[in-house]
Structures are given as C-alpha cells and as structure tokens.
Amino acid sequence: MHVDQALRTALRNFSTFFLIVALVTVTLNLLWGVVYQDVIATRDIHGDIQNLPKGEGVRGVGKGAIERARYGGWIVLALEAALLPLMLRATRRAAEADEAGHIPTALGSWGAVIGRRSRDSGDRRISVAFAMAAFAVVVWLLASLIGNLIAAVVSDGVAWVVVAGVRGVALALALPFALVGVIESKIRHRPSVDPV
C-alpha cells in the first residue's frame, strides 16, 4: 500500500516534479552539450578517431577532446548527484504544498528551498524507497533508449542538442519517482481509506 501511495503522489504532481528536476539536469547537460558539440557530432566515428596518430583529428576532435568530453560528462553527473539533496527538498516542498491543498509549482518549490533547512527525521519504510528507485531506473533506461534511437538519426549539426537533451530529460523523467519514494518512505500516520 505504501508503494501505491508513492506512485499516486508521483503521478499526481509529475509535471511539477519533472520541472523541479529538469531545471537542474537539462540545464547542466545542455551546457555540457554546448561545450562538446563537435565531439558529440563525431560520436559515430570515435573509435576511428582513437586510432588516428597523435595530434590528428576529425573536425577538430582528437583523442584528447573525446576524453575531455567523457570527463565532462562525469563532472555533470557528479554535479547532479551533489544537487540531489536540494532536488529532494524541492520535491518534498511540492509534495507538502499538495498535501496542504495548495497547487505546487517548480519555481515556488525551489524558492522555498533556498535558505530553508530540512527537518527530516523519523522512521522510514526503506522498501518504498527501493521500489520507487527501481521504477525510476526502468523509466530512465526506457527514456534513454528511446532518446538514443532518436539521436542516432539526427544530423550532426543538431546532434549535441538531442544527445545532451536526452541525458537531461531521461533523468528528469526518472528522478521524480526516486525522490518521491524517499519522501513517501517516511512513516506517516495517514487516515486509512477502505476501498469501496
């Protein structure tokens, strides 16, 4: 029943939760895409570029540029991981606003997070967090696979937008489920409603 409640919460306000996460993930990944757009445009021939003599490349992309882009991607991932606590607080704020009968907004939730410390204590039902995290992984995998299929057919000139966008959007689609799972895993006394 707890996983059911977590899914209801996530789906009821999914657009708000998506925007909370997308403000971080899409922005960071698009910045990565802008910086490494030439590397992304040559992604189909990275294996060949790696075999070129030192100092040579294609469209200005050599071994070093490919490595820098890879490290840049890891840095973006590390930044996203570092910002997870803030995304969790913003998501919790939106869920609290909804529970209080207000209409939650992404910008309002982020605004409430700045300068506010989270008072998160109490017992947790860890199985809810794990179930929602597993669901988030499935959503991320599906979104990434679909996005990469789309990225494979776009022209090299716009590939950086699609590849970077897919990275950010796939996370923005998946993370709300994991974040709500953490929020809903806290054992709260809710009135039980008997099914009719």
VEXVO-442124 format. One record per residue (C-alpha): x, y, z; residue in one letter; chain. Coordinates in nm, 4 decimals, decimal comma. Example, Ala and Ser with C-alpha at 12.3 -4.5 7.8 and 13.67 -1.06 7.14 Angstrom:
# residues 2
<pt px="1,2300" py="-0,4500" pz="0,7800" residuo="A" cadena="A"/>
<pt px="1,3670" py="-0,1060" pz="0,7140" residuo="S" cadena="A"/>
***
This chain:
# residues 196
<pt px="0,0000" py="0,0000" pz="0,0000" residuo="M" cadena="A"/>
<pt px="0,2888" py="0,2376" pz="0,0665" residuo="H" cadena="A"/>
<pt px="0,4326" py="0,1968" pz="-0,2838" residuo="V" cadena="A"/>
<pt px="0,0831" py="0,2627" pz="-0,4189" residuo="D" cadena="A"/>
<pt px="0,0702" py="0,5904" pz="-0,2249" residuo="Q" cadena="A"/>
<pt px="0,4157" py="0,6878" pz="-0,3513" residuo="A" cadena="A"/>
<pt px="0,3121" py="0,6225" pz="-0,7126" residuo="L" cadena="A"/>
<pt px="-0,0069" py="0,8249" pz="-0,6647" residuo="R" cadena="A"/>
<pt px="0,1887" py="1,1169" pz="-0,5233" residuo="T" cadena="A"/>
<pt px="0,4471" py="1,0989" pz="-0,8024" residuo="A" cadena="A"/>
<pt px="0,1904" py="1,0810" pz="-1,0808" residuo="L" cadena="A"/>
<pt px="-0,0495" py="1,3393" pz="-0,9358" residuo="R" cadena="A"/>
<pt px="0,2179" py="1,6105" pz="-0,9463" residuo="N" cadena="A"/>
<pt px="0,4518" py="1,4608" pz="-1,2051" residuo="F" cadena="A"/>
<pt px="0,4741" py="1,7744" pz="-1,4181" residuo="S" cadena="A"/>
<pt px="0,5873" py="1,9784" pz="-1,1175" residuo="T" cadena="A"/>
<pt px="0,8343" py="1,7124" pz="-1,0030" residuo="F" cadena="A"/>
<pt px="0,9650" py="1,6784" pz="-1,3603" residuo="F" cadena="A"/>
<pt px="1,0267" py="2,0533" pz="-1,3840" residuo="L" cadena="A"/>
<pt px="1,1987" py="2,0596" pz="-1,0437" residuo="I" cadena="A"/>
<pt px="1,4496" py="1,8004" pz="-1,1652" residuo="V" cadena="A"/>
<pt px="1,4696" py="1,9264" pz="-1,5256" residuo="A" cadena="A"/>
<pt px="1,5773" py="2,2725" pz="-1,4102" residuo="L" cadena="A"/>
<pt px="1,8983" py="2,1056" pz="-1,2928" residuo="V" cadena="A"/>
<pt px="1,9539" py="1,8084" pz="-1,5235" residuo="T" cadena="A"/>
<pt px="1,8556" py="1,9587" pz="-1,8575" residuo="V" cadena="A"/>
<pt px="2,0437" py="2,2812" pz="-1,7870" residuo="T" cadena="A"/>
<pt px="2,3665" py="2,1041" pz="-1,6880" residuo="L" cadena="A"/>
<pt px="2,3507" py="1,8589" pz="-1,9779" residuo="N" cadena="A"/>
<pt px="2,2775" py="2,1284" pz="-2,2356" residuo="L" cadena="A"/>
<pt px="2,5780" py="2,3238" pz="-2,1079" residuo="L" cadena="A"/>
<pt px="2,7872" py="2,0066" pz="-2,1485" residuo="W" cadena="A"/>
<pt px="2,6443" py="1,9646" pz="-2,4987" residuo="G" cadena="A"/>
<pt px="2,7327" py="2,3203" pz="-2,5997" residuo="V" cadena="A"/>
<pt px="3,0907" py="2,2805" pz="-2,4789" residuo="V" cadena="A"/>
<pt px="3,1409" py="1,9441" pz="-2,6507" residuo="Y" cadena="A"/>
<pt px="2,9147" py="1,9771" pz="-2,9547" residuo="Q" cadena="A"/>
<pt px="3,1924" py="1,8842" pz="-3,2004" residuo="D" cadena="A"/>
<pt px="3,2726" py="1,5701" pz="-3,0023" residuo="V" cadena="A"/>
<pt px="2,9050" py="1,4758" pz="-2,9988" residuo="I" cadena="A"/>
<pt px="2,8743" py="1,5413" pz="-3,3726" residuo="A" cadena="A"/>
<pt px="3,1539" py="1,2901" pz="-3,4399" residuo="T" cadena="A"/>
<pt px="3,0248" py="1,0286" pz="-3,1927" residuo="R" cadena="A"/>
<pt px="2,9790" py="0,7650" pz="-3,4647" residuo="D" cadena="A"/>
<pt px="3,3498" py="0,7664" pz="-3,5523" residuo="I" cadena="A"/>
<pt px="3,5070" py="0,7962" pz="-3,2079" residuo="H" cadena="A"/>
<pt px="3,6645" py="0,4526" pz="-3,2493" residuo="G" cadena="A"/>
<pt px="3,8341" py="0,5647" pz="-3,5704" residuo="D" cadena="A"/>
<pt px="3,9463" py="0,8924" pz="-3,4131" residuo="I" cadena="A"/>
<pt px="4,1036" py="0,6987" pz="-3,1240" residuo="Q" cadena="A"/>
<pt px="4,3152" py="0,5082" pz="-3,3816" residuo="N" cadena="A"/>
<pt px="4,4491" py="0,8215" pz="-3,5536" residuo="L" cadena="A"/>
<pt px="4,8101" py="0,9284" pz="-3,4948" residuo="P" cadena="A"/>
<pt px="4,8656" py="1,1647" pz="-3,2039" residuo="K" cadena="A"/>
<pt px="4,7779" py="1,5236" pz="-3,2891" residuo="G" cadena="A"/>
<pt px="4,5344" py="1,4363" pz="-3,5682" residuo="E" cadena="A"/>
<pt px="4,1588" py="1,4529" pz="-3,5528" residuo="G" cadena="A"/>
<pt px="3,8354" py="1,4963" pz="-3,7417" residuo="V" cadena="A"/>
<pt px="3,6612" py="1,8349" pz="-3,7360" residuo="R" cadena="A"/>
<pt px="3,8998" py="1,9416" pz="-3,4627" residuo="G" cadena="A"/>
<pt px="3,8146" py="1,6378" pz="-3,2492" residuo="V" cadena="A"/>
<pt px="4,1048" py="1,4217" pz="-3,1383" residuo="G" cadena="A"/>
<pt px="4,1672" py="1,1693" pz="-2,8646" residuo="K" cadena="A"/>
<pt px="4,2071" py="1,4428" pz="-2,6053" residuo="G" cadena="A"/>
<pt px="3,8757" py="1,6075" pz="-2,6919" residuo="A" cadena="A"/>
<pt px="3,6933" py="1,2759" pz="-2,6630" residuo="I" cadena="A"/>
<pt px="3,8493" py="1,2152" pz="-2,3213" residuo="E" cadena="A"/>
<pt px="3,7679" py="1,5697" pz="-2,2047" residuo="R" cadena="A"/>
<pt px="3,4057" py="1,5229" pz="-2,3145" residuo="A" cadena="A"/>
<pt px="3,3891" py="1,1936" pz="-2,1261" residuo="R" cadena="A"/>
<pt px="3,5334" py="1,3550" pz="-1,8124" residuo="Y" cadena="A"/>
<pt px="3,2977" py="1,6492" pz="-1,8594" residuo="G" cadena="A"/>
<pt px="3,0061" py="1,4060" pz="-1,8641" residuo="G" cadena="A"/>
<pt px="3,1272" py="1,2552" pz="-1,5374" residuo="W" cadena="A"/>
<pt px="3,1567" py="1,6024" pz="-1,3861" residuo="I" cadena="A"/>
<pt px="2,7977" py="1,6797" pz="-1,4881" residuo="V" cadena="A"/>
<pt px="2,6864" py="1,3520" pz="-1,3297" residuo="L" cadena="A"/>
<pt px="2,8763" py="1,4392" pz="-1,0104" residuo="A" cadena="A"/>
<pt px="2,7118" py="1,7835" pz="-1,0006" residuo="L" cadena="A"/>
<pt px="2,3694" py="1,6245" pz="-1,0468" residuo="E" cadena="A"/>
<pt px="2,4443" py="1,3831" pz="-0,7628" residuo="A" cadena="A"/>
<pt px="2,5649" py="1,6696" pz="-0,5426" residuo="A" cadena="A"/>
<pt px="2,2424" py="1,8590" pz="-0,6115" residuo="L" cadena="A"/>
<pt px="2,0198" py="1,5597" pz="-0,5268" residuo="L" cadena="A"/>
<pt px="1,9614" py="1,6779" pz="-0,1674" residuo="P" cadena="A"/>
<pt px="1,8352" py="2,0139" pz="-0,2969" residuo="L" cadena="A"/>
<pt px="1,6151" py="1,8416" pz="-0,5555" residuo="M" cadena="A"/>
<pt px="1,4805" py="1,6198" pz="-0,2771" residuo="L" cadena="A"/>
<pt px="1,3998" py="1,9231" pz="-0,0616" residuo="R" cadena="A"/>
<pt px="1,2254" py="2,0981" pz="-0,3518" residuo="A" cadena="A"/>
<pt px="1,0274" py="1,7824" pz="-0,4297" residuo="T" cadena="A"/>
<pt px="0,9338" py="1,7452" pz="-0,0627" residuo="R" cadena="A"/>
<pt px="0,8202" py="2,1088" pz="-0,0576" residuo="R" cadena="A"/>
<pt px="0,5970" py="2,0476" pz="-0,3612" residuo="A" cadena="A"/>
<pt px="0,4501" py="1,7335" pz="-0,2023" residuo="A" cadena="A"/>
<pt px="0,3846" py="1,9243" pz="0,1214" residuo="E" cadena="A"/>
<pt px="0,2128" py="2,2039" pz="-0,0713" residuo="A" cadena="A"/>
<pt px="-0,0081" py="1,9493" pz="-0,2475" residuo="D" cadena="A"/>
<pt px="-0,0910" py="1,7746" pz="0,0782" residuo="E" cadena="A"/>
<pt px="-0,1888" py="2,1125" pz="0,2280" residuo="A" cadena="A"/>
<pt px="-0,4309" py="2,1702" pz="-0,0599" residuo="G" cadena="A"/>
<pt px="-0,2188" py="2,4223" pz="-0,2494" residuo="H" cadena="A"/>
<pt px="-0,1083" py="2,3984" pz="-0,6099" residuo="I" cadena="A"/>
<pt px="0,2651" py="2,3209" pz="-0,6080" residuo="P" cadena="A"/>
<pt px="0,4942" py="2,4879" pz="-0,8615" residuo="T" cadena="A"/>
<pt px="0,8533" py="2,4091" pz="-0,9530" residuo="A" cadena="A"/>
<pt px="0,9770" py="2,7650" pz="-0,9075" residuo="L" cadena="A"/>
<pt px="0,7847" py="2,8052" pz="-0,5831" residuo="G" cadena="A"/>
<pt px="0,9329" py="2,4817" pz="-0,4517" residuo="S" cadena="A"/>
<pt px="1,2863" py="2,5846" pz="-0,5462" residuo="W" cadena="A"/>
<pt px="1,2281" py="2,9283" pz="-0,3925" residuo="G" cadena="A"/>
<pt px="1,1158" py="2,7714" pz="-0,0659" residuo="A" cadena="A"/>
<pt px="1,4255" py="2,5501" pz="-0,0591" residuo="V" cadena="A"/>
<pt px="1,6752" py="2,8355" pz="-0,0700" residuo="I" cadena="A"/>
<pt px="1,7717" py="2,9173" pz="0,2873" residuo="G" cadena="A"/>
<pt px="1,5415" py="2,6611" pz="0,4456" residuo="R" cadena="A"/>
<pt px="1,6858" py="2,3644" pz="0,6338" residuo="R" cadena="A"/>
<pt px="1,5101" py="2,0343" pz="0,6031" residuo="S" cadena="A"/>
<pt px="1,3685" py="1,8835" pz="0,9173" residuo="R" cadena="A"/>
<pt px="1,3715" py="1,5230" pz="0,8059" residuo="D" cadena="A"/>
<pt px="1,3686" py="1,2852" pz="1,0947" residuo="S" cadena="A"/>
<pt px="1,1688" py="0,9836" pz="1,1857" residuo="G" cadena="A"/>
<pt px="1,1337" py="0,6232" pz="1,0881" residuo="D" cadena="A"/>
<pt px="1,1494" py="0,5140" pz="0,7256" residuo="R" cadena="A"/>
<pt px="0,9973" py="0,2303" pz="0,5321" residuo="R" cadena="A"/>
<pt px="1,3017" py="0,1592" pz="0,3143" residuo="I" cadena="A"/>
<pt px="1,1168" py="-0,0861" pz="0,0872" residuo="S" cadena="A"/>
<pt px="0,9142" py="0,2051" pz="-0,0551" residuo="V" cadena="A"/>
<pt px="1,2306" py="0,3970" pz="-0,1412" residuo="A" cadena="A"/>
<pt px="1,3868" py="0,0891" pz="-0,3045" residuo="F" cadena="A"/>
<pt px="1,0746" py="0,0047" pz="-0,5055" residuo="A" cadena="A"/>
<pt px="1,0430" py="0,3601" pz="-0,6345" residuo="M" cadena="A"/>
<pt px="1,4171" py="0,3733" pz="-0,7113" residuo="A" cadena="A"/>
<pt px="1,3844" py="0,0526" pz="-0,9145" residuo="A" cadena="A"/>
<pt px="1,0902" py="0,2030" pz="-1,1018" residuo="F" cadena="A"/>
<pt px="1,2980" py="0,5167" pz="-1,1643" residuo="A" cadena="A"/>
<pt px="1,5796" py="0,3067" pz="-1,3121" residuo="V" cadena="A"/>
<pt px="1,3343" py="0,1411" pz="-1,5520" residuo="V" cadena="A"/>
<pt px="1,1949" py="0,4807" pz="-1,6570" residuo="V" cadena="A"/>
<pt px="1,5489" py="0,6155" pz="-1,7057" residuo="W" cadena="A"/>
<pt px="1,6542" py="0,3147" pz="-1,9153" residuo="L" cadena="A"/>
<pt px="1,3472" py="0,3366" pz="-2,1383" residuo="L" cadena="A"/>
<pt px="1,3771" py="0,7130" pz="-2,1837" residuo="A" cadena="A"/>
<pt px="1,7493" py="0,6829" pz="-2,2597" residuo="S" cadena="A"/>
<pt px="1,6964" py="0,4041" pz="-2,5119" residuo="L" cadena="A"/>
<pt px="1,4191" py="0,5903" pz="-2,6915" residuo="I" cadena="A"/>
<pt px="1,6168" py="0,9144" pz="-2,6871" residuo="G" cadena="A"/>
<pt px="1,9300" py="0,7458" pz="-2,8197" residuo="N" cadena="A"/>
<pt px="1,7283" py="0,5955" pz="-3,1052" residuo="L" cadena="A"/>
<pt px="1,6152" py="0,9459" pz="-3,1954" residuo="I" cadena="A"/>
<pt px="1,9687" py="1,0840" pz="-3,1567" residuo="A" cadena="A"/>
<pt px="2,1011" py="0,8225" pz="-3,3978" residuo="A" cadena="A"/>
<pt px="1,9029" py="0,9650" pz="-3,6900" residuo="V" cadena="A"/>
<pt px="1,9512" py="1,3400" pz="-3,6445" residuo="V" cadena="A"/>
<pt px="2,2085" py="1,5361" pz="-3,8389" residuo="S" cadena="A"/>
<pt px="2,5483" py="1,6037" pz="-3,6854" residuo="D" cadena="A"/>
<pt px="2,4757" py="1,9767" pz="-3,6673" residuo="G" cadena="A"/>
<pt px="2,1981" py="1,9345" pz="-3,4102" residuo="V" cadena="A"/>
<pt px="2,3168" py="1,6103" pz="-3,2525" residuo="A" cadena="A"/>
<pt px="2,4583" py="1,7899" pz="-2,9492" residuo="W" cadena="A"/>
<pt px="2,1144" py="1,9296" pz="-2,8622" residuo="V" cadena="A"/>
<pt px="1,9466" py="1,5906" pz="-2,8899" residuo="V" cadena="A"/>
<pt px="2,2195" py="1,3932" pz="-2,7105" residuo="V" cadena="A"/>
<pt px="2,2501" py="1,6456" pz="-2,4270" residuo="A" cadena="A"/>
<pt px="1,8730" py="1,6876" pz="-2,4089" residuo="G" cadena="A"/>
<pt px="1,8195" py="1,3120" pz="-2,3878" residuo="V" cadena="A"/>
<pt px="2,0667" py="1,2866" pz="-2,0994" residuo="R" cadena="A"/>
<pt px="1,8896" py="1,5610" pz="-1,9055" residuo="G" cadena="A"/>
<pt px="1,5315" py="1,4659" pz="-1,9900" residuo="V" cadena="A"/>
<pt px="1,5833" py="1,0949" pz="-1,9146" residuo="A" cadena="A"/>
<pt px="1,6997" py="1,1856" pz="-1,5646" residuo="L" cadena="A"/>
<pt px="1,4213" py="1,4412" pz="-1,5249" residuo="A" cadena="A"/>
<pt px="1,1664" py="1,1739" pz="-1,6171" residuo="L" cadena="A"/>
<pt px="1,3109" py="0,9164" pz="-1,3766" residuo="A" cadena="A"/>
<pt px="1,4336" py="1,1052" pz="-1,0700" residuo="L" cadena="A"/>
<pt px="1,0911" py="1,2288" pz="-0,9531" residuo="P" cadena="A"/>
<pt px="0,9913" py="0,8682" pz="-0,8820" residuo="F" cadena="A"/>
<pt px="1,3048" py="0,8060" pz="-0,6752" residuo="A" cadena="A"/>
<pt px="1,2716" py="1,1381" pz="-0,4911" residuo="L" cadena="A"/>
<pt px="0,9046" py="1,0789" pz="-0,4093" residuo="V" cadena="A"/>
<pt px="0,9994" py="0,7277" pz="-0,2966" residuo="G" cadena="A"/>
<pt px="1,2362" py="0,8773" pz="-0,0405" residuo="V" cadena="A"/>
<pt px="0,9713" py="1,1273" pz="0,0716" residuo="I" cadena="A"/>
<pt px="0,6942" py="0,8679" pz="0,0954" residuo="E" cadena="A"/>
<pt px="0,9181" py="0,6148" pz="0,2709" residuo="S" cadena="A"/>
<pt px="0,8863" py="0,8219" pz="0,5847" residuo="K" cadena="A"/>
<pt px="0,6289" py="0,6509" pz="0,8002" residuo="I" cadena="A"/>
<pt px="0,3423" py="0,8908" pz="0,8490" residuo="R" cadena="A"/>
<pt px="0,0085" py="0,8335" pz="1,0067" residuo="H" cadena="A"/>
<pt px="-0,2405" py="0,8847" pz="0,7290" residuo="R" cadena="A"/>
<pt px="-0,6074" py="0,8176" pz="0,7602" residuo="P" cadena="A"/>
<pt px="-0,6803" py="0,4827" pz="0,6033" residuo="S" cadena="A"/>
<pt px="-0,9443" py="0,4739" pz="0,3358" residuo="V" cadena="A"/>
<pt px="-1,1250" py="0,1464" pz="0,2902" residuo="D" cadena="A"/>
<pt px="-1,1754" py="0,0535" pz="-0,0748" residuo="P" cadena="A"/>
<pt px="-1,5374" py="0,0511" pz="-0,1761" residuo="V" cadena="A"/>
***
